[in-house]
Amino acid sequence: MATGQQWVLVEMVQAFYEAPAYHLILEGILILWIIRLLFSKTYKLQERSDLTDKEKEELIEEWQPEPLVPPVAKDHPALNYNIVSGPPSHKIVVNGKECVNFSSFNFLGLLDNERVKSAALASLKKYGVGTCGPRGFYGTFDVHLELEDRLAKFMRTEEAIIYSYGFATIASAIPAYSKRGDIVFVDEAACFAIQKGLQASRSNIKYFKHNDMDDLERLLKEQEVEDQKNPRKARVTRRFILVEGLYINTGAICPLPELVKLKYKYKVRIFLEESLSFGVLGEHGRGITEHFGIKIDDIDLISANMENALASIGGFCCGRSFVIDHQRLSGQGYCFSASLPPLLASAAIEALNIMEEDPEIFQVLKKKCNRIHRNLQGISGLRLAGESFSPAFHLQLEKSSGSREKDVKLLQGIVDYCMDRKIALTQARYLEKEEKILPPPSIRVVVTVEQTDEELNTAASTIKQAAQFILS
């Protein structure tokens, strides 16, 4: 044993003599640095400066904590409500004044429908007011399953899932599928609910210009090149295209046929948010897929809320069974929120009955949209943004004053002018510091089947007068 140890020592000495000079110098520097770290102090004691009790009290009095929230002006719109009395249907009573309603998303006029209210009342008497539990904890009622079945059949998909809150539907669905490391190509005009879903997913987000398929394809090509550099990573990375059928922030329709072509060309999945187009587009109100004649199986997931055309509360997703079932395990809004009150589920079922019985209602809505669009063309100082068949569109300033605050005040002047003449309008509202890409200020005009031709003409004429009076 001793002979072996001596032999190792001899080898170490021999290696030391044979090592190049720069190697010995470097090792010497490292050894000296380690010795310095071992014997040097890791901190220096600061000199104590004892304060008197009086000095301590003065410092405490001078200290001001940071405000819990930033200061907000008392005249901020969010702090000054317009009080509604009665149902926000065809006619709406705002601050004690009855007006024709051009603000509420009651597209099919079902909010105050007698059949819908009777169905909700019967359900209220049978089930009570709410559910007091999520779907997995005695919150699944037979009426929920019936509504999911009806929605799936209406949309001609394998399965549907309902949520108790419209905003939470797409915001929960996105992170259920797209995770950290996945890639989502999303239109820059996407609504706030989509933005929060993307934020929760922690995925790699790539925005393309609004409805610009060339810009989207550019991003897809760039990603294809990146995937070729690292094929192992590419095999486990999921890719999604996320769009709206009708964009709530612009009133524009997405070019779905082109998106489907890009889907198969670059092997990505399409998620389609149809809150504005469901119950509006298509011969039977099935949305943008029916409008363009796209096969429903070409879309991986469709989501929509039930708070517009169906005049209820909550939202739904539909698609293939294995896709939807995953949300029952991973959709946060589904798993952790109290389920939809049965009375609202019953109301939505009856609204679906009316839609199926009277498909002409969608043509009536389309004609009314076209009518007011024609009448609002050429208003001096205002620009109309949105499709002629969209029941929700925007009036924006043709030329900004250069200040968003001033633009908002000008548009509010038009809203107030119209309100004084019994036309209820509203500005589109945004969380300005939270929006990824903040839309310009606008007045949102909403069309419903209940509005008469005379009322549509009067509204257009009043808006023109208001623009001339306020903007001239």
C-alpha positions in Angstrom: 0.0 0.0 0.0 2.8 2.4 0.9 4.6 1.7 -2.3 1.4 2.5 -4.3 1.0 5.9 -2.5 4.7 6.8 -3.2 4.2 6.0 -6.8 1.2 8.4 -7.1 3.2 11.1 -5.4 6.0 10.6 -7.8 3.6 10.9 -10.8 2.1 14.2 -9.4 5.6 15.7 -9.0 6.5 14.6 -12.5 3.3 16.1 -13.9 4.1 19.4 -12.1 7.5 19.7 -13.8 6.1 18.8 -17.2 3.2 21.2 -17.1 3.5 24.3 -19.3 4.3 27.6 -17.6 0.9 29.3 -18.4 -0.8 26.4 -16.7 1.2 26.8 -13.5 0.6 30.5 -13.4 -3.2 30.1 -13.8 -3.3 27.5 -11.1 -1.2 29.7 -8.8 -3.6 32.6 -9.3 -6.6 30.4 -8.6 -5.0 29.1 -5.4 -4.2 32.6 -4.1 -7.8 33.8 -4.9 -9.3 30.9 -2.9 -7.0 31.7 0.0 -8.1 35.3 -0.1 -11.8 34.3 -0.1 -11.3 32.0 2.9 -9.6 34.7 5.1 -11.4 37.8 4.0 -14.6 39.1 5.7 -17.8 38.7 3.7 -19.3 42.0 5.1 -18.3 45.2 6.8 -19.8 46.3 10.0 -21.4 49.7 9.4 -20.9 52.4 12.0 -23.9 52.6 14.3 -25.8 55.8 14.5 -28.1 55.8 17.4 -31.1 58.1 17.1 -32.8 59.8 20.0 -36.5 59.1 20.6 -37.4 62.5 19.3 -35.5 61.9 16.0 -37.2 58.5 15.6 -40.7 60.2 16.1 -39.8 62.9 13.5 -38.8 60.2 10.9 -42.0 58.2 11.5 -44.1 61.3 11.1 -42.3 62.3 7.8 -42.7 58.8 6.3 -45.5 58.3 3.8 -46.4 54.8 2.5 -46.9 54.1 -1.1 -50.6 54.3 -2.1 -52.3 51.0 -2.4 -53.8 52.0 -5.8 -52.9 54.8 -8.2 -55.1 58.0 -7.9 -58.2 58.0 -10.0 -60.1 61.2 -11.1 -63.6 61.4 -9.5 -65.1 62.0 -13.0 -63.7 58.7 -14.3 -66.4 56.9 -16.3 -66.0 53.7 -14.2 -66.9 55.6 -11.1 -69.9 57.4 -12.6 -72.6 54.9 -13.5 -75.6 55.2 -15.8 -78.3 53.6 -13.8 -80.7 51.3 -15.7 -84.2 50.7 -14.5 -86.0 47.7 -16.0 -84.8 45.2 -18.7 -82.2 46.5 -21.2 -84.2 45.3 -24.1 -85.6 47.3 -27.1 -86.4 50.3 -24.9 -84.1 51.0 -22.0 -84.6 53.4 -19.1 -81.3 55.1 -18.3 -81.0 57.6 -15.4 -84.8 57.9 -15.5 -85.0 58.6 -19.2 -86.5 56.1 -21.7 -84.4 55.6 -24.8 -84.1 53.3 -27.8 -81.4 50.8 -26.9 -78.3 50.8 -29.2 -75.9 49.7 -26.5 -76.9 46.2 -25.2 -75.8 43.0 -27.1 -79.3 41.7 -27.2 -79.0 40.9 -30.9 -82.0 38.6 -31.3 -84.2 40.5 -28.8 -84.5 37.4 -26.5 -83.6 39.2 -23.3 -87.2 40.1 -22.5 -88.9 37.3 -24.5 -91.9 35.8 -22.8 -91.0 32.3 -23.7 -87.5 32.7 -22.4 -88.7 34.3 -19.1 -91.3 31.6 -18.6 -88.7 28.8 -19.0 -86.3 30.6 -16.6 -89.2 31.1 -14.0 -90.2 27.4 -14.1 -86.5 26.5 -13.6 -86.2 28.9 -10.7 -89.2 27.3 -9.0 -87.8 23.8 -9.5 -84.0 24.3 -8.8 -83.8 27.5 -6.8 -81.6 30.5 -7.4 -78.1 29.1 -7.8 -75.9 26.0 -7.5 -73.5 26.8 -4.7 -70.9 24.4 -6.1 -68.6 23.6 -9.1 -69.6 21.0 -11.6 -67.4 18.3 -9.9 -69.0 19.0 -6.4 -72.7 18.5 -6.8 -72.9 21.4 -9.2 -73.9 19.3 -12.2 -77.7 19.5 -12.8 -79.6 17.7 -15.5 -80.4 21.0 -17.2 -76.6 21.6 -17.6 -76.2 18.3 -19.4 -79.3 19.1 -21.6 -77.9 22.5 -22.6 -74.5 21.0 -23.4 -76.2 18.3 -25.6 -78.3 21.0 -27.3 -75.3 23.2 -28.1 -73.3 20.3 -29.5 -76.2 19.3 -31.8 -76.8 22.9 -32.8 -73.2 23.5 -33.7 -72.9 20.0 -35.2 -70.0 19.0 -33.1 -69.4 15.9 -31.0 -69.5 17.6 -27.6 -69.9 20.9 -25.8 -69.0 22.2 -22.3 -70.6 25.2 -20.6 -69.1 27.8 -18.2 -70.8 30.0 -15.7 -69.1 33.2 -16.9 -68.6 34.3 -20.5 -65.2 36.1 -20.0 -63.8 33.0 -18.2 -64.7 30.7 -21.1 -61.9 31.5 -23.6 -59.7 32.7 -20.8 -59.9 29.2 -19.3 -59.8 27.2 -22.5 -56.5 28.7 -23.8 -54.3 27.6 -20.8 -56.0 24.2 -20.7 -54.3 23.4 -24.0 -51.4 25.8 -24.6 -48.6 25.6 -22.0 -45.2 27.0 -21.4 -43.0 26.5 -24.5 -46.0 26.2 -26.9 -46.5 28.9 -29.6 -49.7 30.9 -30.2 -50.1 33.1 -33.3 -52.8 35.6 -32.4 -54.4 38.6 -34.1 -53.3 41.9 -32.6 -57.0 43.0 -32.3 -57.9 40.0 -30.0 -60.2 40.9 -27.2 -59.2 41.2 -23.5 -60.5 37.8 -22.5 -58.2 36.2 -25.1 -55.3 38.3 -23.8 -55.8 37.1 -20.2 -56.0 33.5 -21.4 -52.7 33.9 -23.2 -51.1 35.4 -20.2 -52.3 32.5 -18.0 -50.9 30.0 -20.5 -47.3 31.4 -20.3 -46.9 30.4 -23.9 -44.7 32.0 -26.5 -47.1 34.6 -28.1 -46.6 36.0 -31.6 -48.9 38.7 -32.7 -49.7 39.3 -36.4 -51.3 42.4 -37.9 -55.1 42.5 -37.8 -56.5 40.2 -40.4 -53.2 40.3 -42.4 -52.7 36.8 -43.7 -49.4 37.7 -45.3 -48.0 38.8 -42.0 -49.3 35.6 -40.3 -47.7 33.4 -43.0 -44.4 35.4 -42.5 -44.5 34.4 -38.8 -45.3 30.8 -39.7 -42.4 30.6 -42.1 -40.0 32.0 -39.6 -41.2 29.4 -37.0 -40.8 26.7 -39.6 -37.1 27.7 -40.1 -36.6 27.7 -36.3 -38.2 24.2 -36.0 -35.7 22.9 -38.6 -32.8 24.0 -36.4 -34.1 22.1 -33.5 -36.3 19.2 -34.7 -36.4 17.5 -31.3 -37.9 20.5 -29.6 -40.3 21.1 -32.6 -41.8 17.6 -32.2 -43.1 18.4 -28.7 -44.1 22.1 -29.3 -47.7 22.7 -30.0 -48.7 25.6 -32.3 -52.0 27.4 -32.3 -53.7 30.2 -34.4 -56.1 32.1 -32.3 -58.7 34.4 -33.9 -62.2 35.8 -33.4 -65.1 35.2 -35.9 -66.3 38.9 -35.6 -63.8 41.0 -33.7 -65.5 42.9 -30.9 -62.8 45.6 -31.0 -63.1 46.3 -34.7 -66.3 44.7 -36.0 -64.3 43.0 -38.8 -64.7 39.4 -39.9 -61.7 37.1 -39.9 -60.7 35.5 -43.2 -61.4 31.9 -42.1 -61.0 30.2 -45.5 -57.4 31.5 -45.7 -56.7 30.6 -42.1 -57.8 27.0 -42.7 -55.4 26.8 -45.7 -52.5 28.0 -43.5 -53.5 25.5 -40.8 -53.0 22.5 -43.1 -49.9 24.0 -44.8 -48.0 24.7 -41.6 -49.6 22.1 -39.3 -51.1 24.3 -36.7 -54.4 24.2 -34.7 -57.1 26.8 -34.9 -59.0 28.2 -31.9 -62.0 30.3 -32.9 -63.7 32.7 -30.5 -67.3 33.4 -31.7 -68.9 35.4 -29.0 -70.0 38.1 -31.5 -70.7 35.8 -34.5 -72.5 33.0 -32.8 -76.3 33.5 -33.3 -75.5 36.1 -35.9 -73.7 34.8 -38.9 -74.8 31.9 -41.1 -78.2 30.8 -42.4 -79.0 29.2 -39.1 -76.9 31.3 -36.8 -74.1 28.8 -36.3 -71.4 31.4 -36.8 -68.6 32.0 -39.1 -68.1 28.4 -40.1 -71.6 28.3 -41.6 -71.1 31.8 -43.1 -68.1 30.6 -45.1 -69.2 27.0 -45.6 -66.2 25.7 -43.6 -66.4 22.2 -42.2 -66.7 22.3 -38.5 -64.0 19.6 -38.1 -61.5 22.0 -39.7 -61.7 24.0 -36.5 -60.0 22.5 -33.4 -62.0 24.4 -30.8 -64.9 26.9 -30.9 -65.8 29.1 -28.0 -68.5 31.7 -27.5 -70.4 33.3 -24.7 -74.1 33.0 -24.2 -74.5 36.6 -23.1 -75.2 38.1 -26.5 -77.5 36.3 -29.0 -78.8 33.9 -26.3 -79.4 36.7 -23.8 -78.3 34.5 -20.9 -75.1 34.3 -18.9 -72.0 32.1 -19.3 -70.2 30.6 -22.3 -69.5 27.4 -24.0 -66.8 25.5 -26.0 -67.5 22.8 -28.6 -65.5 20.4 -30.7 -64.5 16.8 -30.7 -65.1 14.8 -27.5 -61.5 14.2 -26.6 -60.8 17.9 -26.9 -63.7 19.0 -24.8 -63.3 16.4 -22.1 -59.8 17.7 -21.4 -61.4 21.0 -20.3 -63.4 19.1 -17.7 -60.1 18.3 -16.1 -58.1 21.5 -16.8 -60.5 24.4 -17.5 -60.1 26.6 -14.4 -63.4 28.4 -14.8 -65.1 25.1 -15.2 -63.4 23.2 -12.3 -63.3 25.9 -9.7 -66.3 28.2 -10.3 -69.9 27.6 -9.1 -71.8 26.1 -12.1 -74.3 28.1 -14.2 -77.6 28.8 -12.3 -80.2 26.3 -13.7 -82.6 29.1 -14.5 -80.0 30.6 -16.9 -79.3 27.3 -18.5 -83.1 26.8 -19.1 -83.3 30.3 -20.6 -80.4 29.5 -23.0 -82.2 26.2 -24.0 -85.4 28.1 -24.8 -83.4 30.7 -26.7 -81.9 27.9 -28.8 -85.4 26.6 -29.5 -86.5 30.0 -30.8 -83.4 30.2 -33.0 -84.1 26.8 -34.5 -87.8 27.4 -35.0 -87.3 30.8 -36.7 -84.1 30.9 -38.8 -85.4 34.0 -40.7 -84.5 36.0 -37.6 -80.9 36.0 -38.8 -81.8 37.5 -42.1 -83.9 40.2 -40.4 -80.9 41.1 -38.2 -78.6 41.2 -41.3 -81.0 43.6 -43.2 -81.2 46.0 -40.2 -77.4 46.0 -39.9 -77.0 46.8 -43.6 -79.6 49.6 -43.3 -78.0 51.5 -40.5 -74.5 51.0 -42.1 -75.7 52.7 -45.3 -77.3 55.5 -43.3 -74.1 56.2 -41.3 -71.8 56.5 -44.4 -70.1 59.8 -45.0 -70.5 61.4 -41.6 -68.1 64.4 -41.5 -65.5 63.8 -38.8 -66.4 60.2 -38.1 -65.2 56.9 -39.6 -67.3 53.8 -39.5 -65.3 50.6 -38.6 -66.9 47.2 -39.0 -68.6 44.9 -41.5 -72.0 45.9 -42.9 -73.5 42.7 -41.5 -71.9 43.1 -38.0 -74.5 43.9 -35.3 -71.8 45.6 -33.3 -69.6 48.2 -35.0 -67.6 51.3 -34.1 -67.6 55.0 -34.9 -64.1 56.5 -34.6 -62.8 60.0 -35.0 -61.7 60.5 -38.6 -58.8 62.5 -37.3 -57.5 62.3 -33.7 -56.9 65.5 -31.7 -53.6 64.0 -30.7 -54.8 63.4 -27.1 -56.7 60.3 -26.2 -58.3 62.1 -23.3 -59.6 64.8 -25.7 -60.8 62.2 -28.2 -62.8 60.4 -25.5 -64.4 63.7 -24.4 -65.4 64.5 -28.0 -67.0 61.1 -28.5 -68.7 61.4 -25.1 -70.2 64.7 -26.2 -71.8 62.8 -29.2 -73.1 60.1 -26.8 -74.6 62.7 -24.5 -76.2 64.6 -27.4 -77.9 61.4 -28.6 -79.0 60.4 -25.1 -80.7 63.8 -24.8 -82.7 62.8 -27.9 -83.6 59.3 -26.6 -80.9 57.3 -28.4 -78.8 55.3 -26.0 -75.2 54.8 -27.2 -72.0 54.0 -25.3 -68.3 54.3 -25.8 -66.2 51.2 -26.0 -64.3 50.8 -22.7 -60.9 49.3 -22.2 -58.4 48.8 -19.4 -55.9 51.1 -21.0 -52.9 50.0 -19.0 -53.7 46.3 -19.4 -54.5 46.1 -23.2 -51.7 44.6 -25.3 -52.5 46.9 -28.2 -55.0 49.6 -27.1 -57.7 50.3 -29.7 -58.6 53.9 -30.5 -61.5 55.5 -28.7 -64.8 54.8 -30.3 -68.6 54.8 -30.0 -70.0 51.3 -30.2 -73.3 50.9 -32.0 -75.3 47.7 -31.4 -78.2 46.6 -33.7 -81.0 44.3 -32.7 -83.9 42.7 -34.5 -86.3 44.7 -32.3 -85.3 48.1 -33.7 -87.7 49.4 -36.3 -86.6 50.9 -39.6 -87.8 54.2 -38.4 -85.7 54.0 -35.2 -82.7 53.0 -37.3 -83.1 56.0 -39.5 -83.7 58.3 -36.5 -80.6 57.0 -34.8 -78.4 57.5 -37.9 -79.8 61.0 -38.4 -79.3 61.9 -34.7 -75.6 60.7 -34.8 -75.0 62.8 -37.9 -76.4 65.9 -36.2 -74.4 65.2 -33.1 -71.2 64.8 -35.1 -71.9 68.1 -36.9 -72.6 69.9 -33.6 -69.8 68.5 -31.5 -67.0 68.2 -34.1 -67.5 71.4 -36.2 
